[in-house]
């Protein structure tokens, strides 16, 4: 029987904001928020954090969060969850949902909507997006170009498309959820780092450059990765009015 497994890759030495996995929001580490919000998914059978960091593992044990200890040499989160999938002995048809560890505001409904979309399409990889109606120039945010059938044509940190011949319209902002089967995950990891993956530091460009099929769907609401201190301060403000936290936060505060 096919299972839906959420794997959350994280590390301690993030490039732009050091030790961000352990930064606290309402006295709870970011990685712990991300796990418990992912755990609220109605379609997820199991959820694991995947990390090489003893410090992160120490916190996971405090909150009784299941984890997979991974190696330190991985170039990105996708390679890290591939190792975890092997260690968990998942079947080739199991659906693997990569939720980035720096997404403490992830909406579990978005995870479920993406799983359903993946099951009903023939894409090897699915990445959801949020439509942004205002112009922005933020290299931390990955933008998606797709066609009318939902196939991803390209991804970039630049402002794409460039609305040169028409009035500004909208952007598709990458939401940090990526869905694979074990087979497609293994296929992705069989390729070496690609030219534009290195240039843009976008791991899924490796899949596009090697002609894997990627799809996207537009979801409502908003979410953002914590990549900078500015993002962290923004998240602190967002949490004050967040309602999803009410489903798990009181239980965690009893542990602290």
C-alpha positions in Angstrom: 0.0 0.0 0.0 1.3 3.4 -1.0 2.2 5.7 1.9 2.6 9.5 2.1 5.8 10.3 3.9 6.8 13.8 4.9 10.6 14.3 5.2 11.9 17.6 6.5 15.6 18.2 5.7 17.4 20.6 7.9 21.0 21.5 8.9 22.7 23.7 11.4 25.1 25.6 9.1 22.7 27.4 6.8 24.4 29.9 4.5 22.4 33.1 4.9 21.1 32.8 8.5 23.3 30.6 10.7 21.7 28.2 13.0 18.2 29.3 11.9 16.7 25.8 12.6 17.2 26.5 16.3 16.0 30.1 16.3 12.9 30.4 18.5 9.4 31.6 17.8 7.3 31.8 21.0 10.1 29.9 22.7 9.9 27.0 20.3 12.6 26.2 17.7 11.7 26.8 14.1 12.3 23.2 13.1 9.9 22.0 15.9 7.2 24.4 14.6 7.7 23.0 11.0 7.4 19.4 12.2 4.2 19.9 14.2 2.5 21.9 11.4 3.5 19.2 8.9 2.1 16.6 11.3 -1.3 18.3 11.0 -1.5 17.1 7.4 -4.6 14.8 7.1 -2.9 12.7 4.4 0.5 12.2 5.9 1.2 8.7 7.2 4.5 9.5 8.8 6.7 12.6 9.3 10.5 12.6 10.0 13.1 15.3 10.3 16.3 14.5 8.4 19.5 16.1 9.7 23.2 15.6 10.4 23.3 18.0 13.3 23.7 16.7 16.9 22.3 20.0 18.2 19.2 19.7 16.2 18.8 16.1 17.2 19.1 17.1 20.8 16.1 19.4 20.4 14.1 16.8 18.4 14.5 14.3 21.3 13.2 16.8 23.8 10.0 17.2 21.8 9.9 13.4 20.9 10.1 14.1 17.2 11.1 11.1 15.0 14.2 11.8 12.9 16.7 10.2 10.5 20.3 10.9 11.1 21.9 11.7 7.7 25.4 12.4 6.4 27.0 15.8 6.3 28.2 15.8 2.6 24.8 16.5 0.9 24.7 19.4 -1.5 21.0 20.2 -0.9 17.9 19.0 1.0 16.8 16.7 -1.8 19.9 14.7 -1.6 19.5 14.6 2.2 15.9 13.2 2.0 17.0 10.6 -0.6 19.4 9.1 2.0 16.6 9.2 4.5 14.2 7.4 2.1 16.8 4.6 1.7 17.2 4.3 5.4 13.5 4.1 5.9 13.3 1.4 3.2 10.4 3.1 1.4 8.8 1.5 -1.6 9.3 2.9 -5.1 5.7 4.0 -5.2 5.6 5.7 -1.9 4.9 9.5 -2.1 7.7 11.5 -0.5 6.8 15.1 0.5 9.8 17.3 1.1 8.9 20.2 3.4 11.8 22.6 4.0 12.8 22.9 7.6 12.7 26.7 7.5 9.0 26.9 6.8 7.5 27.3 10.3 4.3 28.9 8.8 3.5 26.1 6.4 -0.2 25.5 6.1 -1.0 21.7 6.3 -3.9 22.2 3.9 -1.4 23.2 1.3 0.5 20.0 1.8 -2.7 17.9 1.4 -3.8 19.9 -1.7 -0.4 19.3 -3.3 -0.5 15.5 -2.5 -3.9 15.2 -4.2 -2.7 17.2 -7.2 0.4 14.9 -7.5 -1.7 11.7 -7.3 -4.0 12.9 -10.2 -1.2 14.0 -12.6 1.7 12.4 -14.3 4.5 14.7 -13.2 7.6 13.2 -11.7 7.9 16.1 -9.3 5.4 18.7 -8.1 6.1 22.1 -6.6 3.2 24.3 -5.5 3.2 28.1 -5.9 1.5 31.1 -4.5 0.4 33.8 -6.9 1.9 37.2 -5.9 0.1 40.2 -7.2 2.7 42.8 -6.4 6.1 43.4 -7.9 9.0 42.4 -5.8 12.7 41.9 -6.2 13.9 39.4 -3.6 16.6 36.9 -4.6 15.7 34.7 -1.7 12.4 33.9 -3.3 12.3 31.5 -6.2 9.9 32.3 -9.0 8.2 29.8 -11.3 7.3 29.9 -15.0 4.6 27.4 -16.0 2.3 26.8 -19.0 -1.4 26.4 -19.1 -1.2 22.7 -18.2 0.8 23.3 -15.1 4.1 22.1 -16.5 7.1 24.1 -15.0 9.2 25.7 -17.7 11.8 27.4 -15.6 12.6 28.7 -12.1 14.7 31.6 -11.1 15.7 34.0 -8.3 15.3 36.8 -10.9 12.0 38.5 -11.6 10.5 36.2 -14.2 8.7 36.8 -16.4 9.9 40.3 -17.3 6.7 42.3 -18.2 8.5 44.3 -20.9 5.6 44.6 -23.3 2.6 44.8 -21.0 1.5 46.2 -17.7 2.7 44.2 -14.6 0.5 41.2 -13.8 1.7 38.6 -11.3 4.4 36.2 -10.2 4.3 32.6 -9.2 6.2 32.2 -5.9 7.7 28.9 -5.1 6.2 27.3 -2.0 8.8 25.2 -0.2 7.0 21.8 -0.6 8.3 19.3 -3.2 6.7 16.0 -3.9 8.4 12.9 -5.5 7.9 9.2 -5.6 10.9 7.3 -4.3 11.7 6.4 -7.9 11.7 10.0 -9.1 13.7 11.1 -6.1 16.3 8.5 -6.8 16.4 9.6 -10.5 17.0 13.2 -9.5 19.9 12.2 -7.3 21.5 10.1 -10.0 22.4 13.4 -11.8 25.3 15.5 -10.9 24.9 19.2 -10.1 23.8 21.0 -13.3 25.0 24.2 -14.8 22.1 26.5 -13.8 21.6 24.8 -10.5 25.1 26.0 -9.6 24.5 29.5 -10.9 21.1 30.1 -9.3 21.4 27.8 -6.3 18.0 26.3 -7.1 18.2 22.5 -6.7 15.2 21.7 -8.9 16.9 23.3 -11.9 18.9 20.0 -12.0 15.6 18.2 -12.7 14.6 20.7 -15.4 18.0 20.6 -17.1 17.8 16.8 -17.2 14.3 16.8 -18.7 12.4 15.5 -15.8 8.7 16.5 -15.8 7.8 19.1 -13.1 4.3 20.4 -12.4 2.9 23.1 -10.3 -0.5 24.3 -8.9 -1.4 27.6 -7.4 -2.5 27.6 -3.8 -4.1 30.3 -1.6 -2.8 32.0 1.5 0.9 32.8 2.1 4.0 31.2 3.5 7.7 32.1 3.4 11.0 30.6 4.2 13.2 32.1 6.9 16.4 32.9 5.0 17.5 36.2 6.6 17.1 38.0 9.8 14.5 40.2 8.2 12.5 37.0 7.4 12.8 35.9 11.0 11.5 39.2 12.4 8.6 39.0 9.9 7.8 35.5 11.1 7.7 36.7 14.7 5.0 39.2 13.7 3.1 36.7 11.6 2.9 34.2 14.5 1.1 36.7 16.7 -2.0 36.4 14.5 -1.5 32.8 13.3 -4.3 30.4 14.1 -2.8 27.1 13.1 -0.4 27.3 16.0 -3.4 26.9 18.4 -3.6 23.3 17.3 -0.3 22.3 18.8 1.5 25.1 20.6 0.0 24.7 24.1 1.1 21.1 24.2 4.7 22.1 23.2 4.9 24.9 25.8 4.3 22.3 28.5 7.5 20.5 27.4 9.6 23.7 27.4 
